[in-house]
Every structure is written in structure tokens, then in C-alpha cells.
Amino acid sequence: MPPVKIYTTPYCPYCHAAKGLLDEKGVSFTEIDVTGDHEERARLAQVTGQRTVPQIFIGEESIGGYDELSALERAGRLDPLLEG
């Protein structure tokens, strides 16, 4: 299973929803809180083209935020990504 990283802030409802979905699936992930970390948020914006959280990576691939994560799950495409 490739590593899963999720960049979050504690007050973001979509971050909580994304973590909940991953927890329900039994997926372990590394959470990186970017609250007040302007350098890391700028780096994320450069890598993903997005300035919002959550930003979710499976392996080295940016899959986007909660909307994209849940769309992958609904389409049956999340498990294959998680399996590598």
C-alpha cells in the first residue's frame, strides 16, 4: 500500500470528512497540519494548483481534496489506488 498523506487544518470540515472516509476504510495516513505554515501552503499550491485543504496524496500522486477522494470511492477507483 502506498503511503497516504493528508494536509489539513483543524477547523476544516472537509478535512474531517476526508479523514473519516479514510478511517472507515481502515487506511492509515500521515496528517500534516498546515495551520499558519505559509511556506508549506505555498509549496502545496505550487504542486497541486490548489490553495485549499485538505490536499491528499496517495504515494506521490496528488488526488485533490475531499470531493475528489469521495468521487474516487463512489466510482470504485479508490481501492485500486490504495493497493498500489
PyMOL Python script that loads the backbone (N, CA, C, O; Angstrom):
from pymol import cmd

cmd.read_pdbstr("""\
ATOM      1  N   MET A   1       0.850  -1.183   0.000  1.00  0.00           N
ATOM      2  CA  MET A   1       0.000   0.000   0.000  1.00  0.00           C
ATOM      3  C   MET A   1       0.891   1.240   0.000  1.00  0.00           C
ATOM      4  O   MET A   1       1.762   1.376   0.858  1.00  0.00           O
ATOM      5  N   PRO A   2       0.679   2.140  -0.950  1.00  0.00           N
ATOM      6  CA  PRO A   2       1.467   3.370  -0.957  1.00  0.00           C
ATOM      7  C   PRO A   2       1.096   4.247   0.241  1.00  0.00           C
ATOM      8  O   PRO A   2      -0.027   4.179   0.741  1.00  0.00           O
ATOM      9  N   PRO A   3       2.033   5.061   0.694  1.00  0.00           N
ATOM     10  CA  PRO A   3       1.722   5.940   1.827  1.00  0.00           C
ATOM     11  C   PRO A   3       0.676   6.978   1.436  1.00  0.00           C
ATOM     12  O   PRO A   3       0.628   7.445   0.298  1.00  0.00           O
ATOM     13  N   VAL A   4      -0.153   7.321   2.406  1.00  0.00           N
ATOM     14  CA  VAL A   4      -1.188   8.332   2.200  1.00  0.00           C
ATOM     15  C   VAL A   4      -0.863   9.503   3.125  1.00  0.00           C
ATOM     16  O   VAL A   4      -0.644   9.324   4.324  1.00  0.00           O
ATOM     17  N   LYS A   5      -0.835  10.707   2.545  1.00  0.00           N
ATOM     18  CA  LYS A   5      -0.622  11.930   3.320  1.00  0.00           C
ATOM     19  C   LYS A   5      -1.812  12.837   3.091  1.00  0.00           C
ATOM     20  O   LYS A   5      -2.339  12.935   1.983  1.00  0.00           O
ATOM     21  N   ILE A   6      -2.224  13.496   4.157  1.00  0.00           N
ATOM     22  CA  ILE A   6      -3.323  14.450   4.045  1.00  0.00           C
ATOM     23  C   ILE A   6      -2.916  15.733   4.772  1.00  0.00           C
ATOM     24  O   ILE A   6      -2.601  15.728   5.962  1.00  0.00           O
ATOM     25  N   TYR A   7      -2.936  16.812   4.026  1.00  0.00           N
ATOM     26  CA  TYR A   7      -2.597  18.131   4.556  1.00  0.00           C
ATOM     27  C   TYR A   7      -3.898  18.779   4.999  1.00  0.00           C
ATOM     28  O   TYR A   7      -4.848  18.875   4.221  1.00  0.00           O
ATOM     29  N   THR A   8      -3.940  19.226   6.252  1.00  0.00           N
ATOM     30  CA  THR A   8      -5.190  19.673   6.867  1.00  0.00           C
ATOM     31  C   THR A   8      -5.006  20.934   7.708  1.00  0.00           C
ATOM     32  O   THR A   8      -3.898  21.423   7.925  1.00  0.00           O
ATOM     33  N   THR A   9      -6.150  21.430   8.168  1.00  0.00           N
ATOM     34  CA  THR A   9      -6.211  22.386   9.278  1.00  0.00           C
ATOM     35  C   THR A   9      -7.283  21.849  10.229  1.00  0.00           C
ATOM     36  O   THR A   9      -8.197  21.151   9.789  1.00  0.00           O
ATOM     37  N   PRO A  10      -7.187  22.159  11.505  1.00  0.00           N
ATOM     38  CA  PRO A  10      -8.120  21.573  12.470  1.00  0.00           C
ATOM     39  C   PRO A  10      -9.559  22.063  12.337  1.00  0.00           C
ATOM     40  O   PRO A  10     -10.476  21.389  12.804  1.00  0.00           O
ATOM     41  N   TYR A  11      -9.776  23.202  11.721  1.00  0.00           N
ATOM     42  CA  TYR A  11     -11.117  23.788  11.654  1.00  0.00           C
ATOM     43  C   TYR A  11     -11.812  23.527  10.315  1.00  0.00           C
ATOM     44  O   TYR A  11     -12.867  24.104  10.050  1.00  0.00           O
ATOM     45  N   CYS A  12     -11.247  22.681   9.481  1.00  0.00           N
ATOM     46  CA  CYS A  12     -11.759  22.428   8.138  1.00  0.00           C
ATOM     47  C   CYS A  12     -12.710  21.222   8.133  1.00  0.00           C
ATOM     48  O   CYS A  12     -12.274  20.099   8.392  1.00  0.00           O
ATOM     49  N   PRO A  13     -14.005  21.438   7.842  1.00  0.00           N
ATOM     50  CA  PRO A  13     -14.937  20.309   7.845  1.00  0.00           C
ATOM     51  C   PRO A  13     -14.632  19.272   6.763  1.00  0.00           C
ATOM     52  O   PRO A  13     -14.882  18.083   6.960  1.00  0.00           O
ATOM     53  N   TYR A  14     -14.097  19.710   5.632  1.00  0.00           N
ATOM     54  CA  TYR A  14     -13.751  18.762   4.572  1.00  0.00           C
ATOM     55  C   TYR A  14     -12.554  17.902   4.966  1.00  0.00           C
ATOM     56  O   TYR A  14     -12.444  16.750   4.548  1.00  0.00           O
ATOM     57  N   CYS A  15     -11.670  18.462   5.762  1.00  0.00           N
ATOM     58  CA  CYS A  15     -10.534  17.685   6.284  1.00  0.00           C
ATOM     59  C   CYS A  15     -11.054  16.569   7.186  1.00  0.00           C
ATOM     60  O   CYS A  15     -10.615  15.423   7.086  1.00  0.00           O
ATOM     61  N   HIS A  16     -11.983  16.909   8.058  1.00  0.00           N
ATOM     62  CA  HIS A  16     -12.565  15.907   8.956  1.00  0.00           C
ATOM     63  C   HIS A  16     -13.300  14.829   8.164  1.00  0.00           C
ATOM     64  O   HIS A  16     -13.225  13.647   8.500  1.00  0.00           O
ATOM     65  N   ALA A  17     -14.010  15.239   7.113  1.00  0.00           N
ATOM     66  CA  ALA A  17     -14.737  14.272   6.286  1.00  0.00           C
ATOM     67  C   ALA A  17     -13.768  13.341   5.563  1.00  0.00           C
ATOM     68  O   ALA A  17     -14.009  12.136   5.490  1.00  0.00           O
ATOM     69  N   ALA A  18     -12.680  13.884   5.032  1.00  0.00           N
ATOM     70  CA  ALA A  18     -11.693  13.060   4.326  1.00  0.00           C
ATOM     71  C   ALA A  18     -11.037  12.071   5.280  1.00  0.00           C
ATOM     72  O   ALA A  18     -10.870  10.897   4.949  1.00  0.00           O
ATOM     73  N   LYS A  19     -10.667  12.544   6.458  1.00  0.00           N
ATOM     74  CA  LYS A  19     -10.056  11.642   7.440  1.00  0.00           C
ATOM     75  C   LYS A  19     -11.046  10.570   7.871  1.00  0.00           C
ATOM     76  O   LYS A  19     -10.667   9.417   8.077  1.00  0.00           O
ATOM     77  N   GLY A  20     -12.318  10.948   8.007  1.00  0.00           N
ATOM     78  CA  GLY A  20     -13.347   9.977   8.369  1.00  0.00           C
ATOM     79  C   GLY A  20     -13.496   8.889   7.314  1.00  0.00           C
ATOM     80  O   GLY A  20     -13.615   7.710   7.649  1.00  0.00           O
ATOM     81  N   LEU A  21     -13.491   9.274   6.048  1.00  0.00           N
ATOM     82  CA  LEU A  21     -13.608   8.296   4.971  1.00  0.00           C
ATOM     83  C   LEU A  21     -12.411   7.341   4.982  1.00  0.00           C
ATOM     84  O   LEU A  21     -12.573   6.128   4.854  1.00  0.00           O
ATOM     85  N   LEU A  22     -11.221   7.899   5.135  1.00  0.00           N
ATOM     86  CA  LEU A  22     -10.021   7.047   5.187  1.00  0.00           C
ATOM     87  C   LEU A  22     -10.065   6.128   6.407  1.00  0.00           C
ATOM     88  O   LEU A  22      -9.710   4.953   6.311  1.00  0.00           O
ATOM     89  N   ASP A  23     -10.496   6.653   7.547  1.00  0.00           N
ATOM     90  CA  ASP A  23     -10.621   5.825   8.755  1.00  0.00           C
ATOM     91  C   ASP A  23     -11.620   4.692   8.547  1.00  0.00           C
ATOM     92  O   ASP A  23     -11.358   3.551   8.929  1.00  0.00           O
ATOM     93  N   GLU A  24     -12.779   5.008   7.935  1.00  0.00           N
ATOM     94  CA  GLU A  24     -13.788   3.979   7.675  1.00  0.00           C
ATOM     95  C   GLU A  24     -13.244   2.851   6.812  1.00  0.00           C
ATOM     96  O   GLU A  24     -13.633   1.694   6.966  1.00  0.00           O
ATOM     97  N   LYS A  25     -12.347   3.199   5.908  1.00  0.00           N
ATOM     98  CA  LYS A  25     -11.755   2.206   5.017  1.00  0.00           C
ATOM     99  C   LYS A  25     -10.566   1.491   5.664  1.00  0.00           C
ATOM    100  O   LYS A  25     -10.007   0.564   5.078  1.00  0.00           O
ATOM    101  N   GLY A  26     -10.182   1.916   6.862  1.00  0.00           N
ATOM    102  CA  GLY A  26      -9.046   1.296   7.539  1.00  0.00           C
ATOM    103  C   GLY A  26      -7.705   1.694   6.962  1.00  0.00           C
ATOM    104  O   GLY A  26      -6.722   0.964   7.093  1.00  0.00           O
ATOM    105  N   VAL A  27      -7.663   2.855   6.322  1.00  0.00           N
ATOM    106  CA  VAL A  27      -6.437   3.339   5.691  1.00  0.00           C
ATOM    107  C   VAL A  27      -5.643   4.157   6.703  1.00  0.00           C
ATOM    108  O   VAL A  27      -6.160   5.111   7.285  1.00  0.00           O
ATOM    109  N   SER A  28      -4.404   3.785   6.904  1.00  0.00           N
ATOM    110  CA  SER A  28      -3.549   4.603   7.761  1.00  0.00           C
ATOM    111  C   SER A  28      -2.992   5.745   6.912  1.00  0.00           C
ATOM    112  O   SER A  28      -2.703   5.574   5.728  1.00  0.00           O
ATOM    113  N   PHE A  29      -2.850   6.899   7.535  1.00  0.00           N
ATOM    114  CA  PHE A  29      -2.366   8.066   6.807  1.00  0.00           C
ATOM    115  C   PHE A  29      -1.561   8.943   7.745  1.00  0.00           C
ATOM    116  O   PHE A  29      -1.682   8.872   8.968  1.00  0.00           O
ATOM    117  N   THR A  30      -0.742   9.768   7.133  1.00  0.00           N
ATOM    118  CA  THR A  30       0.013  10.776   7.859  1.00  0.00           C
ATOM    119  C   THR A  30      -0.695  12.099   7.663  1.00  0.00           C
ATOM    120  O   THR A  30      -0.929  12.530   6.533  1.00  0.00           O
ATOM    121  N   GLU A  31      -1.037  12.744   8.774  1.00  0.00           N
ATOM    122  CA  GLU A  31      -1.705  14.041   8.710  1.00  0.00           C
ATOM    123  C   GLU A  31      -0.683  15.131   8.956  1.00  0.00           C
ATOM    124  O   GLU A  31       0.083  15.073   9.918  1.00  0.00           O
ATOM    125  N   ILE A  32      -0.673  16.128   8.079  1.00  0.00           N
ATOM    126  CA  ILE A  32       0.222  17.268   8.227  1.00  0.00           C
ATOM    127  C   ILE A  32      -0.646  18.510   8.389  1.00  0.00           C
ATOM    128  O   ILE A  32      -1.339  18.921   7.458  1.00  0.00           O
ATOM    129  N   ASP A  33      -0.604  19.097   9.568  1.00  0.00           N
ATOM    130  CA  ASP A  33      -1.374  20.306   9.871  1.00  0.00           C
ATOM    131  C   ASP A  33      -0.603  21.507   9.318  1.00  0.00           C
ATOM    132  O   ASP A  33       0.524  21.773   9.735  1.00  0.00           O
ATOM    133  N   VAL A  34      -1.212  22.221   8.387  1.00  0.00           N
ATOM    134  CA  VAL A  34      -0.546  23.360   7.762  1.00  0.00           C
ATOM    135  C   VAL A  34      -1.059  24.702   8.295  1.00  0.00           C
ATOM    136  O   VAL A  34      -0.840  25.745   7.679  1.00  0.00           O
ATOM    137  N   THR A  35      -1.737  24.670   9.433  1.00  0.00           N
ATOM    138  CA  THR A  35      -2.221  25.903  10.042  1.00  0.00           C
ATOM    139  C   THR A  35      -1.048  26.837  10.297  1.00  0.00           C
ATOM    140  O   THR A  35      -0.111  26.481  11.012  1.00  0.00           O
ATOM    141  N   GLY A  36      -1.094  28.015   9.721  1.00  0.00           N
ATOM    142  CA  GLY A  36      -0.058  29.015   9.955  1.00  0.00           C
ATOM    143  C   GLY A  36       1.266  28.732   9.262  1.00  0.00           C
ATOM    144  O   GLY A  36       2.206  29.512   9.413  1.00  0.00           O
ATOM    145  N   ASP A  37       1.372  27.654   8.514  1.00  0.00           N
ATOM    146  CA  ASP A  37       2.616  27.318   7.819  1.00  0.00           C
ATOM    147  C   ASP A  37       2.525  27.819   6.383  1.00  0.00           C
ATOM    148  O   ASP A  37       2.186  27.069   5.468  1.00  0.00           O
ATOM    149  N   HIS A  38       2.831  29.085   6.205  1.00  0.00           N
ATOM    150  CA  HIS A  38       2.668  29.725   4.906  1.00  0.00           C
ATOM    151  C   HIS A  38       3.590  29.137   3.850  1.00  0.00           C
ATOM    152  O   HIS A  38       3.221  29.056   2.678  1.00  0.00           O
ATOM    153  N   GLU A  39       4.776  28.731   4.250  1.00  0.00           N
ATOM    154  CA  GLU A  39       5.715  28.134   3.292  1.00  0.00           C
ATOM    155  C   GLU A  39       5.184  26.802   2.769  1.00  0.00           C
ATOM    156  O   GLU A  39       5.229  26.543   1.566  1.00  0.00           O
ATOM    157  N   GLU A  40       4.683  25.961   3.666  1.00  0.00           N
ATOM    158  CA  GLU A  40       4.171  24.657   3.243  1.00  0.00           C
ATOM    159  C   GLU A  40       2.912  24.829   2.393  1.00  0.00           C
ATOM    160  O   GLU A  40       2.721  24.097   1.421  1.00  0.00           O
ATOM    161  N   ARG A  41       2.068  25.770   2.741  1.00  0.00           N
ATOM    162  CA  ARG A  41       0.857  26.009   1.936  1.00  0.00           C
ATOM    163  C   ARG A  41       1.220  26.530   0.554  1.00  0.00           C
ATOM    164  O   ARG A  41       0.577  26.172  -0.433  1.00  0.00           O
ATOM    165  N   ALA A  42       2.251  27.375   0.474  1.00  0.00           N
ATOM    166  CA  ALA A  42       2.702  27.870  -0.834  1.00  0.00           C
ATOM    167  C   ALA A  42       3.272  26.720  -1.659  1.00  0.00           C
ATOM    168  O   ALA A  42       3.041  26.654  -2.867  1.00  0.00           O
ATOM    169  N   ARG A  43       4.015  25.812  -1.020  1.00  0.00           N
ATOM    170  CA  ARG A  43       4.565  24.657  -1.717  1.00  0.00           C
ATOM    171  C   ARG A  43       3.434  23.770  -2.238  1.00  0.00           C
ATOM    172  O   ARG A  43       3.472  23.313  -3.381  1.00  0.00           O
ATOM    173  N   LEU A  44       2.432  23.531  -1.396  1.00  0.00           N
ATOM    174  CA  LEU A  44       1.280  22.732  -1.817  1.00  0.00           C
ATOM    175  C   LEU A  44       0.564  23.372  -3.002  1.00  0.00           C
ATOM    176  O   LEU A  44       0.178  22.679  -3.944  1.00  0.00           O
ATOM    177  N   ALA A  45       0.386  24.680  -2.957  1.00  0.00           N
ATOM    178  CA  ALA A  45      -0.281  25.384  -4.058  1.00  0.00           C
ATOM    179  C   ALA A  45       0.517  25.227  -5.348  1.00  0.00           C
ATOM    180  O   ALA A  45      -0.054  25.082  -6.429  1.00  0.00           O
ATOM    181  N   GLN A  46       1.819  25.258  -5.225  1.00  0.00           N
ATOM    182  CA  GLN A  46       2.661  25.103  -6.410  1.00  0.00           C
ATOM    183  C   GLN A  46       2.559  23.687  -6.969  1.00  0.00           C
ATOM    184  O   GLN A  46       2.499  23.500  -8.184  1.00  0.00           O
ATOM    185  N   VAL A  47       2.540  22.693  -6.087  1.00  0.00           N
ATOM    186  CA  VAL A  47       2.493  21.288  -6.511  1.00  0.00           C
ATOM    187  C   VAL A  47       1.106  20.907  -7.031  1.00  0.00           C
ATOM    188  O   VAL A  47       0.991  20.212  -8.040  1.00  0.00           O
ATOM    189  N   THR A  48       0.057  21.359  -6.345  1.00  0.00           N
ATOM    190  CA  THR A  48      -1.299  20.891  -6.666  1.00  0.00           C
ATOM    191  C   THR A  48      -2.111  21.877  -7.503  1.00  0.00           C
ATOM    192  O   THR A  48      -3.094  21.493  -8.137  1.00  0.00           O
ATOM    193  N   GLY A  49      -1.702  23.144  -7.506  1.00  0.00           N
ATOM    194  CA  GLY A  49      -2.503  24.166  -8.160  1.00  0.00           C
ATOM    195  C   GLY A  49      -3.691  24.606  -7.325  1.00  0.00           C
ATOM    196  O   GLY A  49      -4.519  25.389  -7.790  1.00  0.00           O
ATOM    197  N   GLN A  50      -3.783  24.113  -6.099  1.00  0.00           N
ATOM    198  CA  GLN A  50      -4.896  24.428  -5.196  1.00  0.00           C
ATOM    199  C   GLN A  50      -4.379  25.102  -3.929  1.00  0.00           C
ATOM    200  O   GLN A  50      -3.276  24.810  -3.468  1.00  0.00           O
ATOM    201  N   ARG A  51      -5.173  25.994  -3.377  1.00  0.00           N
ATOM    202  CA  ARG A  51      -4.800  26.662  -2.133  1.00  0.00           C
ATOM    203  C   ARG A  51      -5.655  26.192  -0.962  1.00  0.00           C
ATOM    204  O   ARG A  51      -5.545  26.731   0.140  1.00  0.00           O
ATOM    205  N   THR A  52      -6.502  25.195  -1.188  1.00  0.00           N
ATOM    206  CA  THR A  52      -7.432  24.733  -0.164  1.00  0.00           C
ATOM    207  C   THR A  52      -6.924  23.456   0.495  1.00  0.00           C
ATOM    208  O   THR A  52      -6.040  22.771  -0.021  1.00  0.00           O
ATOM    209  N   VAL A  53      -7.508  23.163   1.644  1.00  0.00           N
ATOM    210  CA  VAL A  53      -7.263  21.888   2.314  1.00  0.00           C
ATOM    211  C   VAL A  53      -8.603  21.174   2.422  1.00  0.00           C
ATOM    212  O   VAL A  53      -9.647  21.827   2.445  1.00  0.00           O
ATOM    213  N   PRO A  54      -8.593  19.879   2.486  1.00  0.00           N
ATOM    214  CA  PRO A  54      -7.426  19.015   2.528  1.00  0.00           C
ATOM    215  C   PRO A  54      -6.801  18.856   1.136  1.00  0.00           C
ATOM    216  O   PRO A  54      -7.452  19.045   0.108  1.00  0.00           O
ATOM    217  N   GLN A  55      -5.542  18.510   1.150  1.00  0.00           N
ATOM    218  CA  GLN A  55      -4.856  18.056  -0.048  1.00  0.00           C
ATOM    219  C   GLN A  55      -4.367  16.655   0.272  1.00  0.00           C
ATOM    220  O   GLN A  55      -3.659  16.442   1.257  1.00  0.00           O
ATOM    221  N   ILE A  56      -4.747  15.709  -0.561  1.00  0.00           N
ATOM    222  CA  ILE A  56      -4.498  14.299  -0.275  1.00  0.00           C
ATOM    223  C   ILE A  56      -3.570  13.732  -1.335  1.00  0.00           C
ATOM    224  O   ILE A  56      -3.755  13.935  -2.534  1.00  0.00           O
ATOM    225  N   PHE A  57      -2.563  13.013  -0.851  1.00  0.00           N
ATOM    226  CA  PHE A  57      -1.608  12.346  -1.731  1.00  0.00           C
ATOM    227  C   PHE A  57      -1.649  10.857  -1.445  1.00  0.00           C
ATOM    228  O   PHE A  57      -1.634  10.428  -0.291  1.00  0.00           O
ATOM    229  N   ILE A  58      -1.699  10.082  -2.506  1.00  0.00           N
ATOM    230  CA  ILE A  58      -1.551   8.633  -2.406  1.00  0.00           C
ATOM    231  C   ILE A  58      -0.252   8.319  -3.128  1.00  0.00           C
ATOM    232  O   ILE A  58      -0.144   8.482  -4.343  1.00  0.00           O
ATOM    233  N   GLY A  59       0.730   7.866  -2.360  1.00  0.00           N
ATOM    234  CA  GLY A  59       2.078   7.780  -2.911  1.00  0.00           C
ATOM    235  C   GLY A  59       2.531   9.196  -3.224  1.00  0.00           C
ATOM    236  O   GLY A  59       2.410  10.090  -2.385  1.00  0.00           O
ATOM    237  N   GLU A  60       3.041   9.401  -4.403  1.00  0.00           N
ATOM    238  CA  GLU A  60       3.472  10.741  -4.821  1.00  0.00           C
ATOM    239  C   GLU A  60       2.392  11.472  -5.609  1.00  0.00           C
ATOM    240  O   GLU A  60       2.589  12.618  -6.011  1.00  0.00           O
ATOM    241  N   GLU A  61       1.250  10.818  -5.835  1.00  0.00           N
ATOM    242  CA  GLU A  61       0.194  11.394  -6.668  1.00  0.00           C
ATOM    243  C   GLU A  61      -0.775  12.235  -5.853  1.00  0.00           C
ATOM    244  O   GLU A  61      -1.346  11.767  -4.867  1.00  0.00           O
ATOM    245  N   SER A  62      -0.953  13.469  -6.271  1.00  0.00           N
ATOM    246  CA  SER A  62      -1.967  14.338  -5.665  1.00  0.00           C
ATOM    247  C   SER A  62      -3.311  13.947  -6.241  1.00  0.00           C
ATOM    248  O   SER A  62      -3.512  13.984  -7.455  1.00  0.00           O
ATOM    249  N   ILE A  63      -4.239  13.568  -5.357  1.00  0.00           N
ATOM    250  CA  ILE A  63      -5.562  13.226  -5.858  1.00  0.00           C
ATOM    251  C   ILE A  63      -6.555  14.362  -5.641  1.00  0.00           C
ATOM    252  O   ILE A  63      -7.692  14.274  -6.104  1.00  0.00           O
ATOM    253  N   GLY A  64      -6.156  15.417  -4.955  1.00  0.00           N
ATOM    254  CA  GLY A  64      -7.034  16.558  -4.716  1.00  0.00           C
ATOM    255  C   GLY A  64      -7.524  16.581  -3.284  1.00  0.00           C
ATOM    256  O   GLY A  64      -6.805  16.205  -2.359  1.00  0.00           O
ATOM    257  N   GLY A  65      -8.753  17.024  -3.116  1.00  0.00           N
ATOM    258  CA  GLY A  65      -9.329  17.175  -1.787  1.00  0.00           C
ATOM    259  C   GLY A  65     -10.408  16.148  -1.507  1.00  0.00           C
ATOM    260  O   GLY A  65     -10.442  15.080  -2.117  1.00  0.00           O
ATOM    261  N   TYR A  66     -11.285  16.486  -0.579  1.00  0.00           N
ATOM    262  CA  TYR A  66     -12.335  15.556  -0.175  1.00  0.00           C
ATOM    263  C   TYR A  66     -13.269  15.214  -1.330  1.00  0.00           C
ATOM    264  O   TYR A  66     -13.644  14.053  -1.495  1.00  0.00           O
ATOM    265  N   ASP A  67     -13.649  16.203  -2.128  1.00  0.00           N
ATOM    266  CA  ASP A  67     -14.575  15.930  -3.234  1.00  0.00           C
ATOM    267  C   ASP A  67     -13.995  14.879  -4.182  1.00  0.00           C
ATOM    268  O   ASP A  67     -14.699  13.967  -4.618  1.00  0.00           O
ATOM    269  N   GLU A  68     -12.724  15.014  -4.492  1.00  0.00           N
ATOM    270  CA  GLU A  68     -12.078  14.060  -5.388  1.00  0.00           C
ATOM    271  C   GLU A  68     -11.929  12.692  -4.727  1.00  0.00           C
ATOM    272  O   GLU A  68     -12.112  11.660  -5.374  1.00  0.00           O
ATOM    273  N   LEU A  69     -11.597  12.689  -3.440  1.00  0.00           N
ATOM    274  CA  LEU A  69     -11.471  11.429  -2.701  1.00  0.00           C
ATOM    275  C   LEU A  69     -12.795  10.673  -2.687  1.00  0.00           C
ATOM    276  O   LEU A  69     -12.830   9.474  -2.961  1.00  0.00           O
ATOM    277  N   SER A  70     -13.877  11.369  -2.371  1.00  0.00           N
ATOM    278  CA  SER A  70     -15.175  10.704  -2.305  1.00  0.00           C
ATOM    279  C   SER A  70     -15.651  10.289  -3.700  1.00  0.00           C
ATOM    280  O   SER A  70     -16.320   9.264  -3.834  1.00  0.00           O
ATOM    281  N   ALA A  71     -15.324  11.056  -4.732  1.00  0.00           N
ATOM    282  CA  ALA A  71     -15.687  10.672  -6.100  1.00  0.00           C
ATOM    283  C   ALA A  71     -14.959   9.397  -6.507  1.00  0.00           C
ATOM    284  O   ALA A  71     -15.545   8.524  -7.147  1.00  0.00           O
ATOM    285  N   LEU A  72     -13.678   9.287  -6.139  1.00  0.00           N
ATOM    286  CA  LEU A  72     -12.927   8.059  -6.420  1.00  0.00           C
ATOM    287  C   LEU A  72     -13.571   6.870  -5.714  1.00  0.00           C
ATOM    288  O   LEU A  72     -13.682   5.788  -6.291  1.00  0.00           O
ATOM    289  N   GLU A  73     -13.993   7.068  -4.475  1.00  0.00           N
ATOM    290  CA  GLU A  73     -14.636   5.994  -3.710  1.00  0.00           C
ATOM    291  C   GLU A  73     -15.949   5.581  -4.377  1.00  0.00           C
ATOM    292  O   GLU A  73     -16.202   4.390  -4.554  1.00  0.00           O
ATOM    293  N   ARG A  74     -16.781   6.550  -4.746  1.00  0.00           N
ATOM    294  CA  ARG A  74     -18.070   6.240  -5.382  1.00  0.00           C
ATOM    295  C   ARG A  74     -17.886   5.508  -6.715  1.00  0.00           C
ATOM    296  O   ARG A  74     -18.701   4.662  -7.083  1.00  0.00           O
ATOM    297  N   ALA A  75     -16.818   5.838  -7.427  1.00  0.00           N
ATOM    298  CA  ALA A  75     -16.571   5.227  -8.731  1.00  0.00           C
ATOM    299  C   ALA A  75     -15.859   3.884  -8.628  1.00  0.00           C
ATOM    300  O   ALA A  75     -15.625   3.220  -9.638  1.00  0.00           O
ATOM    301  N   GLY A  76     -15.510   3.483  -7.387  1.00  0.00           N
ATOM    302  CA  GLY A  76     -14.801   2.205  -7.210  1.00  0.00           C
ATOM    303  C   GLY A  76     -13.339   2.277  -7.614  1.00  0.00           C
ATOM    304  O   GLY A  76     -12.708   1.247  -7.852  1.00  0.00           O
ATOM    305  N   ARG A  77     -12.797   3.483  -7.694  1.00  0.00           N
ATOM    306  CA  ARG A  77     -11.409   3.645  -8.134  1.00  0.00           C
ATOM    307  C   ARG A  77     -10.440   3.936  -6.997  1.00  0.00           C
ATOM    308  O   ARG A  77      -9.230   3.992  -7.221  1.00  0.00           O
ATOM    309  N   LEU A  78     -10.952   4.124  -5.768  1.00  0.00           N
ATOM    310  CA  LEU A  78     -10.074   4.437  -4.651  1.00  0.00           C
ATOM    311  C   LEU A  78      -9.284   3.212  -4.191  1.00  0.00           C
ATOM    312  O   LEU A  78      -8.075   3.303  -3.978  1.00  0.00           O
ATOM    313  N   ASP A  79      -9.941   2.090  -4.040  1.00  0.00           N
ATOM    314  CA  ASP A  79      -9.248   0.881  -3.557  1.00  0.00           C
ATOM    315  C   ASP A  79      -8.065   0.504  -4.446  1.00  0.00           C
ATOM    316  O   ASP A  79      -6.993   0.212  -3.915  1.00  0.00           O
ATOM    317  N   PRO A  80      -8.207   0.497  -5.786  1.00  0.00           N
ATOM    318  CA  PRO A  80      -7.044   0.183  -6.609  1.00  0.00           C
ATOM    319  C   PRO A  80      -5.876   1.155  -6.415  1.00  0.00           C
ATOM    320  O   PRO A  80      -4.714   0.749  -6.450  1.00  0.00           O
ATOM    321  N   LEU A  81      -6.187   2.433  -6.213  1.00  0.00           N
ATOM    322  CA  LEU A  81      -5.112   3.401  -5.944  1.00  0.00           C
ATOM    323  C   LEU A  81      -4.415   3.088  -4.627  1.00  0.00           C
ATOM    324  O   LEU A  81      -3.193   3.183  -4.519  1.00  0.00           O
ATOM    325  N   LEU A  82      -5.207   2.714  -3.630  1.00  0.00           N
ATOM    326  CA  LEU A  82      -4.653   2.417  -2.312  1.00  0.00           C
ATOM    327  C   LEU A  82      -3.842   1.139  -2.318  1.00  0.00           C
ATOM    328  O   LEU A  82      -2.921   0.979  -1.517  1.00  0.00           O
ATOM    329  N   GLU A  83      -4.173   0.236  -3.207  1.00  0.00           N
ATOM    330  CA  GLU A  83      -3.435  -1.026  -3.312  1.00  0.00           C
ATOM    331  C   GLU A  83      -2.122  -0.866  -4.058  1.00  0.00           C
ATOM    332  O   GLU A  83      -1.245  -1.727  -3.984  1.00  0.00           O
ATOM    333  N   GLY A  84      -1.993   0.235  -4.775  1.00  0.00           N
ATOM    334  CA  GLY A  84      -0.751   0.499  -5.498  1.00  0.00           C
ATOM    335  C   GLY A  84      -0.758  -0.162  -6.835  1.00  0.00           C
ATOM    336  O   GLY A  84       0.211  -0.048  -7.586  1.00  0.00           O
TER     337      GLY A  84
END
""", "prot")
cmd.dss("prot")
cmd.show_as("cartoon", "prot")
cmd.util.cbc("prot")
cmd.orient("prot")
